[in-house]
């Protein structure tokens, strides 16, 4: 099976650790980088070669929020799969994510299986 690569972007260091732990339980998913802000993600993505398969992006961050970061990432790397995530499981996030060509996954549902499904 093909190995998929992912960047995780969240302003909470504890969530970055939790996400890495949950996501790397599956050998076909590799977290290749982390960023703690939208600005850092926008700086990081163009420097990664090849472009990762996806980015798991927190919605609620200081500075650039996840939606604005997703819009800008889409312009930088149109092939990048974007998965927005939040501890706030509001139905409008899923709709708003879909409008910008992204997916939404509540943090409580985070698993390698769920992310791999959304990357396909």
C-alpha positions in Angstrom: 0.0 0.0 0.0 1.2 3.5 -0.8 2.4 5.6 2.1 0.5 8.9 2.6 2.2 12.0 4.0 0.6 14.6 6.2 1.4 17.9 7.9 -0.4 18.7 11.2 -1.1 22.4 12.0 -2.4 23.4 15.4 -1.5 26.1 17.9 -1.8 23.6 20.9 1.4 21.6 21.4 -0.6 18.9 23.3 -2.8 18.3 20.4 0.2 18.0 18.0 1.4 15.2 20.2 -2.0 13.5 20.4 -2.5 13.8 16.7 1.0 12.4 15.9 0.3 9.5 18.3 -3.1 8.6 16.8 -2.1 9.1 13.2 1.1 7.1 13.2 -0.6 4.0 14.5 -1.1 3.1 10.8 2.1 2.5 8.9 0.7 3.9 5.7 0.4 7.4 7.2 3.4 9.5 8.0 3.3 12.9 9.8 6.2 14.6 8.0 6.0 18.0 9.6 4.1 20.1 12.2 3.4 23.8 12.4 1.9 25.9 15.2 0.2 28.6 13.1 -1.3 29.2 9.7 1.6 31.5 8.9 4.1 28.8 9.7 2.2 26.3 7.5 2.2 28.7 4.6 5.9 29.1 4.9 6.5 25.3 5.3 4.4 23.8 2.5 6.2 25.3 -0.5 9.5 24.1 0.9 8.5 20.5 1.2 9.3 18.4 -1.9 7.4 16.4 -2.9 4.3 18.2 -1.7 2.6 16.2 1.1 -0.6 14.4 0.4 -2.5 16.4 2.9 -2.7 18.8 5.8 -4.7 18.5 9.0 -5.5 22.1 9.9 -7.0 23.4 13.1 -9.9 25.8 12.5 -9.5 28.0 15.6 -6.0 29.5 15.7 -4.7 33.0 16.5 -3.6 35.0 13.6 -4.8 33.3 10.4 -7.6 30.9 11.2 -7.9 27.5 9.5 -10.2 28.6 6.8 -8.0 31.5 5.6 -5.0 29.3 5.9 -6.8 26.7 3.8 -7.7 29.2 1.1 -4.0 30.3 0.9 -2.7 26.8 0.9 -5.1 25.9 -1.9 -3.5 28.7 -4.0 0.0 27.5 -3.2 -0.6 23.8 -3.7 -3.8 23.0 -5.5 -3.2 19.3 -5.2 -2.9 19.3 -1.4 -5.8 17.7 0.4 -7.0 19.9 3.2 -8.7 18.5 6.3 -10.0 21.1 8.8 -10.4 20.0 12.4 -11.8 21.5 15.6 -12.8 20.6 19.1 -16.0 22.5 18.4 -18.1 20.1 16.5 -20.4 22.6 14.7 -22.2 21.6 11.6 -21.4 24.8 9.8 -17.7 23.9 9.8 -18.3 21.0 7.5 -20.4 23.1 5.1 -17.8 25.9 5.1 -15.0 23.5 4.6 -16.8 22.0 1.6 -17.2 25.4 0.0 -13.4 25.8 -0.1 -12.7 22.3 -1.3 -11.7 21.0 2.1 -13.0 18.3 4.4 -13.9 18.6 8.1 -13.1 16.1 10.8 -14.0 16.8 14.4 -11.0 16.3 16.7 -12.8 13.7 18.8 -13.1 11.6 15.6 -9.4 11.8 14.7 -7.9 8.5 13.7 -5.5 7.3 11.0 -8.4 5.5 9.3 -10.5 8.6 9.1 -7.7 10.7 7.8 -6.7 8.1 5.2 -10.3 7.9 4.0 -10.4 11.7 3.5 -7.0 11.7 1.7 -8.4 9.2 -0.9 
